[in-house]
Amino acid sequence: MINKANLKQNLIMKKLILTSFLLIASYFSFAQENIKVNSNLSDFVGTYKMETFFEMATITEKDGALYAEIDSNGINKINKLVEADTFKSESSYGSIFTFLRDSKNVVIGIKMKIMDNEVSGTKN
């Protein structure tokens, strides 16, 4: 025999769990959006002394977009990816740039993945 009180209680519990899950998911979604909005392109602008392969990476901002120049090999636009502080170059190599921050959220370095190599640099 089915107990109607238990069925009603189970239904209420399922609704409570679903509502809690949705509230938590919306909180984390808002928190991630907030992080993205608070990241200014000017945070990334500057020169970076590269450790190997290249001497210097220069990141500039123009008309709301970022551009990268490695040594004197031409300037290429870099487009924001989903990952935090990560951009992809429009160059034929499609290099991936990931900017590194310190504990105070200040950009202090860069990692550039080009082909099968990863190169790091320190912001000047």
Biopython code that builds the backbone (N, CA, C, O; Angstrom):
import numpy as np
from Bio.PDB.StructureBuilder import StructureBuilder

atoms = [
    (1, "MET", "N", (0.828, -1.177, 0.000)),
    (1, "MET", "CA", (0.000, 0.000, 0.000)),
    (1, "MET", "C", (0.883, 1.255, 0.000)),
    (1, "MET", "O", (1.841, 1.343, 0.768)),
    (2, "ILE", "N", (0.563, 2.205, -0.848)),
    (2, "ILE", "CA", (1.338, 3.432, -0.985)),
    (2, "ILE", "C", (0.865, 4.443, 0.061)),
    (2, "ILE", "O", (-0.328, 4.709, 0.204)),
    (3, "ASN", "N", (1.812, 4.978, 0.763)),
    (3, "ASN", "CA", (1.508, 5.967, 1.784)),
    (3, "ASN", "C", (1.574, 7.354, 1.137)),
    (3, "ASN", "O", (2.641, 7.795, 0.711)),
    (4, "LYS", "N", (0.428, 8.036, 1.066)),
    (4, "LYS", "CA", (0.357, 9.347, 0.402)),
    (4, "LYS", "C", (1.208, 10.393, 1.120)),
    (4, "LYS", "O", (1.744, 11.300, 0.484)),
    (5, "ALA", "N", (1.331, 10.272, 2.408)),
    (5, "ALA", "CA", (2.134, 11.230, 3.180)),
    (5, "ALA", "C", (3.605, 11.110, 2.801)),
    (5, "ALA", "O", (4.298, 12.119, 2.669)),
    (6, "ASN", "N", (4.091, 9.863, 2.623)),
    (6, "ASN", "CA", (5.488, 9.660, 2.217)),
    (6, "ASN", "C", (5.738, 10.174, 0.802)),
    (6, "ASN", "O", (6.782, 10.772, 0.540)),
    (7, "LEU", "N", (4.792, 9.950, -0.118)),
    (7, "LEU", "CA", (4.931, 10.459, -1.483)),
    (7, "LEU", "C", (5.012, 11.979, -1.498)),
    (7, "LEU", "O", (5.839, 12.561, -2.199)),
    (8, "LYS", "N", (4.143, 12.615, -0.718)),
    (8, "LYS", "CA", (4.130, 14.077, -0.655)),
    (8, "LYS", "C", (5.444, 14.594, -0.063)),
    (8, "LYS", "O", (6.012, 15.578, -0.536)),
    (9, "GLN", "N", (5.912, 13.905, 0.984)),
    (9, "GLN", "CA", (7.166, 14.308, 1.621)),
    (9, "GLN", "C", (8.347, 14.135, 0.647)),
    (9, "GLN", "O", (9.227, 14.994, 0.600)),
    (10, "ASN", "N", (8.377, 13.053, -0.121)),
    (10, "ASN", "CA", (9.427, 12.829, -1.113)),
    (10, "ASN", "C", (9.407, 13.898, -2.199)),
    (10, "ASN", "O", (10.458, 14.375, -2.627)),
    (11, "LEU", "N", (8.208, 14.274, -2.644)),
    (11, "LEU", "CA", (8.080, 15.306, -3.666)),
    (11, "LEU", "C", (8.593, 16.652, -3.151)),
    (11, "LEU", "O", (9.290, 17.368, -3.869)),
    (12, "ILE", "N", (8.253, 16.987, -1.930)),
    (12, "ILE", "CA", (8.721, 18.251, -1.328)),
    (12, "ILE", "C", (10.244, 18.240, -1.207)),
    (12, "ILE", "O", (10.898, 19.247, -1.475)),
    (13, "MET", "N", (10.808, 17.099, -0.802)),
    (13, "MET", "CA", (12.257, 17.000, -0.653)),
    (13, "MET", "C", (12.960, 17.150, -2.001)),
    (13, "MET", "O", (13.987, 17.824, -2.086)),
    (14, "LYS", "N", (12.430, 16.540, -3.044)),
    (14, "LYS", "CA", (13.010, 16.657, -4.376)),
    (14, "LYS", "C", (12.970, 18.100, -4.855)),
    (14, "LYS", "O", (13.944, 18.581, -5.435)),
    (15, "LYS", "N", (11.865, 18.799, -4.626)),
    (15, "LYS", "CA", (11.764, 20.210, -5.019)),
    (15, "LYS", "C", (12.774, 21.062, -4.258)),
    (15, "LYS", "O", (13.390, 21.965, -4.824)),
    (16, "LEU", "N", (12.938, 20.766, -2.972)),
    (16, "LEU", "CA", (13.890, 21.510, -2.151)),
    (16, "LEU", "C", (15.320, 21.303, -2.650)),
    (16, "LEU", "O", (16.091, 22.259, -2.736)),
    (17, "ILE", "N", (15.671, 20.076, -2.976)),
    (17, "ILE", "CA", (17.011, 19.780, -3.483)),
    (17, "ILE", "C", (17.237, 20.461, -4.828)),
    (17, "ILE", "O", (18.296, 21.048, -5.048)),
    (18, "LEU", "N", (16.269, 20.393, -5.724)),
    (18, "LEU", "CA", (16.385, 21.029, -7.037)),
    (18, "LEU", "C", (16.531, 22.545, -6.899)),
    (18, "LEU", "O", (17.361, 23.152, -7.577)),
    (19, "THR", "N", (15.733, 23.156, -6.031)),
    (19, "THR", "CA", (15.813, 24.606, -5.819)),
    (19, "THR", "C", (17.182, 24.993, -5.262)),
    (19, "THR", "O", (17.772, 25.986, -5.688)),
    (20, "SER", "N", (17.680, 24.214, -4.315)),
    (20, "SER", "CA", (19.002, 24.489, -3.737)),
    (20, "SER", "C", (20.086, 24.394, -4.800)),
    (20, "SER", "O", (20.972, 25.246, -4.869)),
    (21, "PHE", "N", (20.016, 23.363, -5.624)),
    (21, "PHE", "CA", (20.992, 23.187, -6.697)),
    (21, "PHE", "C", (20.971, 24.378, -7.656)),
    (21, "PHE", "O", (22.024, 24.890, -8.035)),
    (22, "LEU", "N", (19.774, 24.816, -8.047)),
    (22, "LEU", "CA", (19.661, 25.942, -8.980)),
    (22, "LEU", "C", (20.209, 27.226, -8.368)),
    (22, "LEU", "O", (20.858, 28.013, -9.058)),
    (23, "LEU", "N", (19.955, 27.445, -7.085)),
    (23, "LEU", "CA", (20.488, 28.642, -6.419)),
    (23, "LEU", "C", (22.019, 28.625, -6.375)),
    (23, "LEU", "O", (22.666, 29.639, -6.636)),
    (24, "ILE", "N", (22.577, 27.482, -6.049)),
    (24, "ILE", "CA", (24.038, 27.366, -5.993)),
    (24, "ILE", "C", (24.643, 27.544, -7.383)),
    (24, "ILE", "O", (25.645, 28.243, -7.534)),
    (25, "ALA", "N", (24.051, 26.926, -8.389)),
    (25, "ALA", "CA", (24.557, 27.047, -9.763)),
    (25, "ALA", "C", (24.499, 28.493, -10.241)),
    (25, "ALA", "O", (25.436, 28.970, -10.882)),
    (26, "SER", "N", (23.407, 29.197, -9.935)),
    (26, "SER", "CA", (23.301, 30.595, -10.371)),
    (26, "SER", "C", (24.324, 31.475, -9.658)),
    (26, "SER", "O", (24.839, 32.422, -10.253)),
    (27, "TYR", "N", (24.625, 31.182, -8.398)),
    (27, "TYR", "CA", (25.637, 31.939, -7.660)),
    (27, "TYR", "C", (26.993, 31.810, -8.338)),
    (27, "TYR", "O", (27.666, 32.814, -8.572)),
    (28, "PHE", "N", (27.407, 30.572, -8.661)),
    (28, "PHE", "CA", (28.707, 30.371, -9.288)),
    (28, "PHE", "C", (28.746, 30.946, -10.698)),
    (28, "PHE", "O", (29.790, 31.426, -11.141)),
    (29, "SER", "N", (27.646, 30.905, -11.391)),
    (29, "SER", "CA", (27.584, 31.497, -12.721)),
    (29, "SER", "C", (27.789, 33.005, -12.630)),
    (29, "SER", "O", (28.544, 33.576, -13.417)),
    (30, "PHE", "N", (27.130, 33.646, -11.686)),
    (30, "PHE", "CA", (27.284, 35.086, -11.494)),
    (30, "PHE", "C", (28.713, 35.411, -11.076)),
    (30, "PHE", "O", (29.284, 36.391, -11.553)),
    (31, "ALA", "N", (29.295, 34.609, -10.197)),
    (31, "ALA", "CA", (30.653, 34.873, -9.725)),
    (31, "ALA", "C", (31.642, 34.825, -10.879)),
    (31, "ALA", "O", (32.539, 35.665, -10.947)),
    (32, "GLN", "N", (31.505, 33.863, -11.789)),
    (32, "GLN", "CA", (32.413, 33.781, -12.926)),
    (32, "GLN", "C", (32.223, 34.965, -13.862)),
    (32, "GLN", "O", (33.210, 35.511, -14.357)),
    (33, "GLU", "N", (30.994, 35.379, -14.120)),
    (33, "GLU", "CA", (30.752, 36.547, -14.962)),
    (33, "GLU", "C", (31.375, 37.778, -14.340)),
    (33, "GLU", "O", (31.952, 38.609, -15.041)),
    (34, "ASN", "N", (31.262, 37.899, -13.031)),
    (34, "ASN", "CA", (31.817, 39.042, -12.327)),
    (34, "ASN", "C", (33.334, 39.090, -12.480)),
    (34, "ASN", "O", (33.902, 40.171, -12.633)),
    (35, "ILE", "N", (33.988, 37.953, -12.442)),
    (35, "ILE", "CA", (35.439, 37.899, -12.620)),
    (35, "ILE", "C", (35.811, 38.364, -14.022)),
    (35, "ILE", "O", (36.762, 39.128, -14.188)),
    (36, "LYS", "N", (35.075, 37.914, -15.027)),
    (36, "LYS", "CA", (35.368, 38.297, -16.403)),
    (36, "LYS", "C", (35.221, 39.803, -16.602)),
    (36, "LYS", "O", (36.046, 40.427, -17.269)),
    (37, "VAL", "N", (34.173, 40.385, -16.024)),
    (37, "VAL", "CA", (33.914, 41.813, -16.197)),
    (37, "VAL", "C", (35.007, 42.640, -15.530)),
    (37, "VAL", "O", (35.385, 43.692, -16.045)),
    (38, "ASN", "N", (35.521, 42.177, -14.389)),
    (38, "ASN", "CA", (36.501, 42.942, -13.632)),
    (38, "ASN", "C", (37.906, 42.898, -14.228)),
    (38, "ASN", "O", (38.796, 43.595, -13.741)),
    (39, "SER", "N", (38.122, 42.108, -15.254)),
    (39, "SER", "CA", (39.428, 42.008, -15.876)),
    (39, "SER", "C", (39.530, 43.030, -17.004)),
    (39, "SER", "O", (38.875, 42.884, -18.036)),
    (40, "ASN", "N", (40.348, 44.061, -16.811)),
    (40, "ASN", "CA", (40.542, 45.096, -17.819)),
    (40, "ASN", "C", (41.625, 44.685, -18.794)),
    (40, "ASN", "O", (42.619, 44.074, -18.403)),
    (41, "LEU", "N", (41.439, 45.015, -20.058)),
    (41, "LEU", "CA", (42.462, 44.704, -21.052)),
    (41, "LEU", "C", (43.784, 45.381, -20.710)),
    (41, "LEU", "O", (44.856, 44.856, -21.012)),
    (42, "SER", "N", (43.702, 46.539, -20.084)),
    (42, "SER", "CA", (44.933, 47.258, -19.734)),
    (42, "SER", "C", (45.787, 46.478, -18.732)),
    (42, "SER", "O", (46.984, 46.739, -18.607)),
    (43, "ASP", "N", (45.174, 45.512, -18.008)),
    (43, "ASP", "CA", (45.953, 44.673, -17.093)),
    (43, "ASP", "C", (47.057, 43.922, -17.829)),
    (43, "ASP", "O", (48.120, 43.666, -17.265)),
    (44, "PHE", "N", (46.806, 43.570, -19.084)),
    (44, "PHE", "CA", (47.713, 42.714, -19.846)),
    (44, "PHE", "C", (48.743, 43.505, -20.653)),
    (44, "PHE", "O", (49.755, 42.947, -21.077)),
    (45, "VAL", "N", (48.495, 44.790, -20.867)),
    (45, "VAL", "CA", (49.360, 45.622, -21.711)),
    (45, "VAL", "C", (50.735, 45.779, -21.070)),
    (45, "VAL", "O", (50.856, 46.037, -19.872)),
    (46, "GLY", "N", (51.765, 45.619, -21.895)),
    (46, "GLY", "CA", (53.133, 45.805, -21.416)),
    (46, "GLY", "C", (54.099, 44.954, -22.198)),
    (46, "GLY", "O", (53.737, 44.318, -23.188)),
    (47, "THR", "N", (55.343, 44.951, -21.736)),
    (47, "THR", "CA", (56.360, 44.116, -22.363)),
    (47, "THR", "C", (56.728, 42.990, -21.400)),
    (47, "THR", "O", (56.731, 43.162, -20.181)),
    (48, "TYR", "N", (57.033, 41.854, -21.976)),
    (48, "TYR", "CA", (57.362, 40.665, -21.204)),
    (48, "TYR", "C", (58.694, 40.120, -21.693)),
    (48, "TYR", "O", (58.855, 39.830, -22.878)),
    (49, "LYS", "N", (59.648, 39.982, -20.777)),
    (49, "LYS", "CA", (60.952, 39.407, -21.120)),
    (49, "LYS", "C", (60.778, 37.896, -21.149)),
    (49, "LYS", "O", (60.432, 37.277, -20.143)),
    (50, "MET", "N", (61.024, 37.308, -22.326)),
    (50, "MET", "CA", (60.824, 35.879, -22.510)),
    (50, "MET", "C", (62.062, 35.110, -22.063)),
    (50, "MET", "O", (63.187, 35.595, -22.191)),
    (51, "GLU", "N", (61.842, 33.906, -21.536)),
    (51, "GLU", "CA", (62.943, 33.099, -20.999)),
    (51, "GLU", "C", (63.731, 32.364, -22.082)),
    (51, "GLU", "O", (64.955, 32.264, -21.996)),
    (52, "THR", "N", (63.039, 31.850, -23.097)),
    (52, "THR", "CA", (63.709, 31.094, -24.159)),
    (52, "THR", "C", (63.041, 31.371, -25.500)),
    (52, "THR", "O", (61.941, 31.922, -25.549)),
    (53, "PHE", "N", (63.695, 30.997, -26.565)),
    (53, "PHE", "CA", (63.217, 31.111, -27.950)),
    (53, "PHE", "C", (63.084, 32.554, -28.440)),
    (53, "PHE", "O", (63.542, 32.879, -29.535)),
    (54, "PHE", "N", (62.467, 33.411, -27.645)),
    (54, "PHE", "CA", (62.231, 34.807, -28.021)),
    (54, "PHE", "C", (62.796, 35.719, -26.951)),
    (54, "PHE", "O", (63.012, 35.305, -25.812)),
    (55, "GLU", "N", (63.035, 36.973, -27.335)),
    (55, "GLU", "CA", (63.550, 37.933, -26.361)),
    (55, "GLU", "C", (62.422, 38.696, -25.661)),
    (55, "GLU", "O", (62.429, 38.847, -24.439)),
    (56, "MET", "N", (61.443, 39.180, -26.458)),
    (56, "MET", "CA", (60.441, 40.090, -25.898)),
    (56, "MET", "C", (59.070, 39.855, -26.525)),
    (56, "MET", "O", (58.948, 39.645, -27.732)),
    (57, "ALA", "N", (58.051, 39.894, -25.686)),
    (57, "ALA", "CA", (56.664, 39.909, -26.152)),
    (57, "ALA", "C", (56.077, 41.254, -25.754)),
    (57, "ALA", "O", (56.198, 41.679, -24.605)),
    (58, "THR", "N", (55.448, 41.914, -26.701)),
    (58, "THR", "CA", (54.824, 43.213, -26.434)),
    (58, "THR", "C", (53.325, 43.075, -26.648)),
    (58, "THR", "O", (52.876, 42.670, -27.720)),
    (59, "ILE", "N", (52.557, 43.414, -25.620)),
    (59, "ILE", "CA", (51.104, 43.355, -25.686)),
    (59, "ILE", "C", (50.574, 44.786, -25.669)),
    (59, "ILE", "O", (50.895, 45.564, -24.771)),
    (60, "THR", "N", (49.761, 45.125, -26.666)),
    (60, "THR", "CA", (49.183, 46.464, -26.763)),
    (60, "THR", "C", (47.657, 46.353, -26.865)),
    (60, "THR", "O", (47.112, 45.294, -27.177)),
    (61, "GLU", "N", (46.998, 47.462, -26.596)),
    (61, "GLU", "CA", (45.538, 47.533, -26.718)),
    (61, "GLU", "C", (45.186, 48.617, -27.720)),
    (61, "GLU", "O", (45.753, 49.710, -27.696)),
    (62, "LYS", "N", (44.242, 48.304, -28.606)),
    (62, "LYS", "CA", (43.781, 49.285, -29.580)),
    (62, "LYS", "C", (42.316, 49.000, -29.878)),
    (62, "LYS", "O", (41.946, 47.876, -30.218)),
    (63, "ASP", "N", (41.496, 50.018, -29.748)),
    (63, "ASP", "CA", (40.065, 49.921, -30.053)),
    (63, "ASP", "C", (39.392, 48.744, -29.354)),
    (63, "ASP", "O", (38.586, 48.038, -29.960)),
    (64, "GLY", "N", (39.718, 48.534, -28.088)),
    (64, "GLY", "CA", (39.072, 47.499, -27.301)),
    (64, "GLY", "C", (39.532, 46.083, -27.596)),
    (64, "GLY", "O", (38.848, 45.125, -27.233)),
    (65, "ALA", "N", (40.674, 45.932, -28.247)),
    (65, "ALA", "CA", (41.214, 44.605, -28.555)),
    (65, "ALA", "C", (42.686, 44.559, -28.166)),
    (65, "ALA", "O", (43.359, 45.589, -28.113)),
    (66, "LEU", "N", (43.175, 43.358, -27.896)),
    (66, "LEU", "CA", (44.588, 43.175, -27.573)),
    (66, "LEU", "C", (45.357, 42.677, -28.788)),
    (66, "LEU", "O", (44.835, 41.938, -29.623)),
    (67, "TYR", "N", (46.623, 43.106, -28.862)),
    (67, "TYR", "CA", (47.514, 42.708, -29.947)),
    (67, "TYR", "C", (48.837, 42.265, -29.343)),
    (67, "TYR", "O", (49.284, 42.813, -28.335)),
    (68, "ALA", "N", (49.463, 41.267, -29.968)),
    (68, "ALA", "CA", (50.744, 40.758, -29.491)),
    (68, "ALA", "C", (51.781, 40.854, -30.599)),
    (68, "ALA", "O", (51.499, 40.580, -31.765)),
    (69, "GLU", "N", (52.987, 41.248, -30.207)),
    (69, "GLU", "CA", (54.126, 41.222, -31.121)),
    (69, "GLU", "C", (55.262, 40.510, -30.400)),
    (69, "GLU", "O", (55.653, 40.893, -29.298)),
    (70, "ILE", "N", (55.775, 39.485, -31.029)),
    (70, "ILE", "CA", (56.877, 38.728, -30.460)),
    (70, "ILE", "C", (58.142, 39.127, -31.204)),
    (70, "ILE", "O", (58.250, 38.951, -32.417)),
    (71, "ASP", "N", (59.101, 39.671, -30.451)),
    (71, "ASP", "CA", (60.292, 40.277, -31.036)),
    (71, "ASP", "C", (59.831, 41.267, -32.103)),
    (71, "ASP", "O", (59.057, 42.168, -31.781)),
    (72, "SER", "N", (60.253, 41.147, -33.320)),
    (72, "SER", "CA", (59.798, 42.052, -34.387)),
    (72, "SER", "C", (59.147, 41.247, -35.505)),
    (72, "SER", "O", (59.354, 41.524, -36.687)),
    (73, "ASN", "N", (58.364, 40.256, -35.121)),
    (73, "ASN", "CA", (57.765, 39.340, -36.093)),
    (73, "ASN", "C", (56.348, 39.722, -36.513)),
    (73, "ASN", "O", (55.597, 38.869, -36.986)),
    (74, "GLY", "N", (55.980, 40.962, -36.352)),
    (74, "GLY", "CA", (54.655, 41.411, -36.772)),
    (74, "GLY", "C", (53.652, 41.387, -35.632)),
    (74, "GLY", "O", (53.777, 40.621, -34.677)),
    (75, "ILE", "N", (52.658, 42.248, -35.763)),
    (75, "ILE", "CA", (51.627, 42.392, -34.735)),
    (75, "ILE", "C", (50.405, 41.581, -35.148)),
    (75, "ILE", "O", (49.964, 41.647, -36.295)),
    (76, "ASN", "N", (49.861, 40.812, -34.199)),
    (76, "ASN", "CA", (48.675, 39.997, -34.447)),
    (76, "ASN", "C", (47.649, 40.218, -33.332)),
    (76, "ASN", "O", (48.006, 40.340, -32.160)),
    (77, "LYS", "N", (46.394, 40.265, -33.710)),
    (77, "LYS", "CA", (45.322, 40.386, -32.742)),
    (77, "LYS", "C", (45.235, 39.086, -31.946)),
    (77, "LYS", "O", (45.406, 37.998, -32.497)),
    (78, "ILE", "N", (44.963, 39.209, -30.628)),
    (78, "ILE", "CA", (44.725, 38.035, -29.799)),
    (78, "ILE", "C", (43.315, 38.131, -29.236)),
    (78, "ILE", "O", (42.925, 39.170, -28.704)),
    (79, "ASN", "N", (42.553, 37.053, -29.352)),
    (79, "ASN", "CA", (41.141, 37.023, -28.973)),
    (79, "ASN", "C", (40.934, 36.246, -27.686)),
    (79, "ASN", "O", (41.561, 35.210, -27.464)),
    (80, "LYS", "N", (40.053, 36.756, -26.844)),
    (80, "LYS", "CA", (39.743, 36.150, -25.546)),
    (80, "LYS", "C", (39.155, 34.768, -25.727)),
    (80, "LYS", "O", (38.286, 34.556, -26.572)),
    (81, "LEU", "N", (39.636, 33.823, -24.925)),
    (81, "LEU", "CA", (39.070, 32.482, -24.860)),
    (81, "LEU", "C", (38.248, 32.348, -23.586)),
    (81, "LEU", "O", (38.226, 33.267, -22.768)),
    (82, "VAL", "N", (37.589, 31.243, -23.411)),
    (82, "VAL", "CA", (36.729, 31.024, -22.245)),
    (82, "VAL", "C", (37.538, 30.998, -20.949)),
    (82, "VAL", "O", (37.094, 31.528, -19.931)),
    (83, "GLU", "N", (38.713, 30.389, -20.983)),
    (83, "GLU", "CA", (39.538, 30.289, -19.790)),
    (83, "GLU", "C", (39.988, 31.673, -19.336)),
    (83, "GLU", "O", (40.232, 32.560, -20.154)),
    (84, "ALA", "N", (40.092, 31.843, -18.032)),
    (84, "ALA", "CA", (40.481, 33.138, -17.465)),
    (84, "ALA", "C", (41.848, 33.577, -17.983)),
    (84, "ALA", "O", (42.786, 32.780, -18.025)),
    (85, "ASP", "N", (41.959, 34.839, -18.376)),
    (85, "ASP", "CA", (43.222, 35.462, -18.783)),
    (85, "ASP", "C", (43.920, 34.716, -19.925)),
    (85, "ASP", "O", (45.149, 34.702, -19.997)),
    (86, "THR", "N", (43.144, 34.102, -20.810)),
    (86, "THR", "CA", (43.699, 33.316, -21.904)),
    (86, "THR", "C", (43.199, 33.839, -23.241)),
    (86, "THR", "O", (42.011, 34.117, -23.405)),
    (87, "PHE", "N", (44.119, 33.973, -24.201)),
    (87, "PHE", "CA", (43.818, 34.544, -25.507)),
    (87, "PHE", "C", (44.450, 33.681, -26.593)),
    (87, "PHE", "O", (45.434, 32.984, -26.347)),
    (88, "LYS", "N", (43.880, 33.732, -27.795)),
    (88, "LYS", "CA", (44.432, 33.001, -28.939)),
    (88, "LYS", "C", (44.780, 33.989, -30.038)),
    (88, "LYS", "O", (43.986, 34.867, -30.376)),
    (89, "SER", "N", (45.966, 33.837, -30.584)),
    (89, "SER", "CA", (46.453, 34.716, -31.636)),
    (89, "SER", "C", (45.792, 34.388, -32.972)),
    (89, "SER", "O", (45.495, 33.232, -33.272)),
    (90, "GLU", "N", (45.569, 35.434, -33.764)),
    (90, "GLU", "CA", (45.067, 35.247, -35.127)),
    (90, "GLU", "C", (46.208, 34.963, -36.106)),
    (90, "GLU", "O", (45.981, 34.875, -37.313)),
    (91, "SER", "N", (47.427, 34.819, -35.594)),
    (91, "SER", "CA", (48.573, 34.517, -36.466)),
    (91, "SER", "C", (48.411, 33.121, -37.061)),
    (91, "SER", "O", (47.570, 32.337, -36.620)),
    (92, "SER", "N", (49.212, 32.832, -38.048)),
    (92, "SER", "CA", (49.142, 31.515, -38.686)),
    (92, "SER", "C", (49.510, 30.394, -37.715)),
    (92, "SER", "O", (49.156, 29.240, -37.955)),
    (93, "TYR", "N", (50.217, 30.710, -36.620)),
    (93, "TYR", "CA", (50.579, 29.707, -35.627)),
    (93, "TYR", "C", (49.460, 29.444, -34.629)),
    (93, "TYR", "O", (49.416, 28.377, -34.017)),
    (94, "GLY", "N", (48.547, 30.414, -34.455)),
    (94, "GLY", "CA", (47.454, 30.254, -33.497)),
    (94, "GLY", "C", (47.942, 30.110, -32.067)),
    (94, "GLY", "O", (47.391, 29.327, -31.294)),
    (95, "SER", "N", (48.966, 30.855, -31.717)),
    (95, "SER", "CA", (49.553, 30.774, -30.374)),
    (95, "SER", "C", (48.520, 31.078, -29.298)),
    (95, "SER", "O", (47.621, 31.896, -29.495)),
    (96, "ILE", "N", (48.661, 30.406, -28.159)),
    (96, "ILE", "CA", (47.786, 30.628, -27.006)),
    (96, "ILE", "C", (48.578, 31.399, -25.955)),
    (96, "ILE", "O", (49.671, 30.987, -25.566)),
    (97, "PHE", "N", (48.025, 32.515, -25.499)),
    (97, "PHE", "CA", (48.647, 33.356, -24.479)),
    (97, "PHE", "C", (47.851, 33.230, -23.186)),
    (97, "PHE", "O", (46.644, 33.475, -23.169)),
    (98, "THR", "N", (48.522, 32.850, -22.111)),
    (98, "THR", "CA", (47.893, 32.801, -20.792)),
    (98, "THR", "C", (48.672, 33.734, -19.885)),
    (98, "THR", "O", (49.880, 33.580, -19.701)),
    (99, "PHE", "N", (47.966, 34.702, -19.321)),
    (99, "PHE", "CA", (48.611, 35.684, -18.458)),
    (99, "PHE", "C", (48.567, 35.188, -17.020)),
    (99, "PHE", "O", (47.574, 34.609, -16.580)),
    (100, "LEU", "N", (49.654, 35.421, -16.296)),
    (100, "LEU", "CA", (49.802, 34.946, -14.921)),
    (100, "LEU", "C", (49.654, 36.108, -13.955)),
    (100, "LEU", "O", (50.166, 37.202, -14.196)),
    (101, "ARG", "N", (48.949, 35.858, -12.861)),
    (101, "ARG", "CA", (48.712, 36.894, -11.845)),
    (101, "ARG", "C", (49.319, 36.477, -10.508)),
    (101, "ARG", "O", (49.488, 35.291, -10.224)),
    (102, "ASP", "N", (49.644, 37.494, -9.686)),
    (102, "ASP", "CA", (50.137, 37.209, -8.341)),
    (102, "ASP", "C", (48.955, 37.167, -7.368)),
    (102, "ASP", "O", (47.798, 37.234, -7.786)),
    (103, "SER", "N", (49.248, 37.058, -6.088)),
    (103, "SER", "CA", (48.195, 36.953, -5.070)),
    (103, "SER", "C", (47.361, 38.225, -4.951)),
    (103, "SER", "O", (46.266, 38.198, -4.388)),
    (104, "LYS", "N", (47.870, 39.340, -5.478)),
    (104, "LYS", "CA", (47.121, 40.604, -5.454)),
    (104, "LYS", "C", (46.351, 40.832, -6.755)),
    (104, "LYS", "O", (45.799, 41.910, -6.977)),
    (105, "ASN", "N", (46.318, 39.806, -7.616)),
    (105, "ASN", "CA", (45.590, 39.833, -8.884)),
    (105, "ASN", "C", (46.248, 40.746, -9.932)),
    (105, "ASN", "O", (45.588, 41.193, -10.870)),
    (106, "VAL", "N", (47.530, 41.016, -9.770)),
    (106, "VAL", "CA", (48.287, 41.835, -10.716)),
    (106, "VAL", "C", (48.962, 40.911, -11.729)),
    (106, "VAL", "O", (49.563, 39.904, -11.353)),
    (107, "VAL", "N", (48.862, 41.255, -13.009)),
    (107, "VAL", "CA", (49.507, 40.454, -14.047)),
    (107, "VAL", "C", (51.022, 40.601, -13.919)),
    (107, "VAL", "O", (51.555, 41.710, -13.948)),
    (108, "ILE", "N", (51.709, 39.455, -13.775)),
    (108, "ILE", "CA", (53.163, 39.464, -13.561)),
    (108, "ILE", "C", (53.923, 38.675, -14.619)),
    (108, "ILE", "O", (55.151, 38.742, -14.683)),
    (109, "GLY", "N", (53.201, 37.928, -15.449)),
    (109, "GLY", "CA", (53.902, 37.115, -16.430)),
    (109, "GLY", "C", (52.979, 36.597, -17.512)),
    (109, "GLY", "O", (51.781, 36.878, -17.539)),
    (110, "ILE", "N", (53.581, 35.834, -18.397)),
    (110, "ILE", "CA", (52.846, 35.309, -19.546)),
    (110, "ILE", "C", (53.396, 33.927, -19.888)),
    (110, "ILE", "O", (54.590, 33.664, -19.746)),
    (111, "LYS", "N", (52.504, 33.055, -20.339)),
    (111, "LYS", "CA", (52.907, 31.773, -20.931)),
    (111, "LYS", "C", (52.357, 31.761, -22.339)),
    (111, "LYS", "O", (51.181, 32.043, -22.567)),
    (112, "MET", "N", (53.218, 31.431, -23.275)),
    (112, "MET", "CA", (52.794, 31.387, -24.662)),
    (112, "MET", "C", (53.016, 29.974, -25.192)),
    (112, "MET", "O", (54.132, 29.454, -25.168)),
    (113, "LYS", "N", (51.937, 29.368, -25.670)),
    (113, "LYS", "CA", (52.051, 28.050, -26.278)),
    (113, "LYS", "C", (52.029, 28.245, -27.784)),
    (113, "LYS", "O", (51.043, 28.709, -28.355)),
    (114, "ILE", "N", (53.141, 27.881, -28.414)),
    (114, "ILE", "CA", (53.264, 28.027, -29.857)),
    (114, "ILE", "C", (53.689, 26.674, -30.418)),
    (114, "ILE", "O", (54.742, 26.137, -30.074)),
    (115, "MET", "N", (52.853, 26.151, -31.273)),
    (115, "MET", "CA", (53.039, 24.805, -31.810)),
    (115, "MET", "C", (53.117, 23.829, -30.632)),
    (115, "MET", "O", (52.168, 23.761, -29.851)),
    (116, "ASP", "N", (54.180, 23.091, -30.477)),
    (116, "ASP", "CA", (54.293, 22.144, -29.359)),
    (116, "ASP", "C", (55.201, 22.654, -28.254)),
    (116, "ASP", "O", (55.640, 21.877, -27.406)),
    (117, "ASN", "N", (55.486, 23.946, -28.251)),
    (117, "ASN", "CA", (56.397, 24.531, -27.262)),
    (117, "ASN", "C", (55.652, 25.498, -26.364)),
    (117, "ASN", "O", (54.690, 26.145, -26.778)),
    (118, "GLU", "N", (56.121, 25.587, -25.110)),
    (118, "GLU", "CA", (55.576, 26.577, -24.195)),
    (118, "GLU", "C", (56.717, 27.457, -23.711)),
    (118, "GLU", "O", (57.750, 26.976, -23.247)),
    (119, "VAL", "N", (56.499, 28.754, -23.833)),
    (119, "VAL", "CA", (57.515, 29.738, -23.475)),
    (119, "VAL", "C", (56.928, 30.662, -22.416)),
    (119, "VAL", "O", (55.777, 31.083, -22.526)),
    (120, "SER", "N", (57.707, 30.975, -21.402)),
    (120, "SER", "CA", (57.255, 31.862, -20.333)),
    (120, "SER", "C", (58.010, 33.179, -20.362)),
    (120, "SER", "O", (59.131, 33.267, -20.865)),
    (121, "GLY", "N", (57.371, 34.195, -19.813)),
    (121, "GLY", "CA", (58.007, 35.496, -19.736)),
    (121, "GLY", "C", (57.547, 36.248, -18.502)),
    (121, "GLY", "O", (56.488, 35.966, -17.942)),
    (122, "THR", "N", (58.364, 37.212, -18.085)),
    (122, "THR", "CA", (58.076, 38.031, -16.912)),
    (122, "THR", "C", (57.760, 39.449, -17.360)),
    (122, "THR", "O", (58.459, 40.018, -18.198)),
    (123, "LYS", "N", (56.696, 40.013, -16.789)),
    (123, "LYS", "CA", (56.298, 41.374, -17.172)),
    (123, "LYS", "C", (57.319, 42.374, -16.640)),
    (123, "LYS", "O", (57.732, 42.313, -15.482)),
    (124, "ASN", "N", (57.718, 43.306, -17.527)),
    (124, "ASN", "CA", (58.664, 44.372, -17.144)),
    (124, "ASN", "C", (57.940, 45.479, -16.409)),
    (124, "ASN", "O", (58.562, 46.462, -16.007)),
]
sb = StructureBuilder()
sb.init_structure("model")
sb.init_model(0)
sb.init_chain("A")
sb.init_seg("    ")
for serial, (resi, resn, name, xyz) in enumerate(atoms, 1):
    if name == "N":
        sb.init_residue(resn, " ", resi, " ")
    sb.init_atom(name, np.array(xyz, "f"), 0.0, 1.0, " ", f" {name:<3s}", serial, name[0])
structure = sb.get_structure()
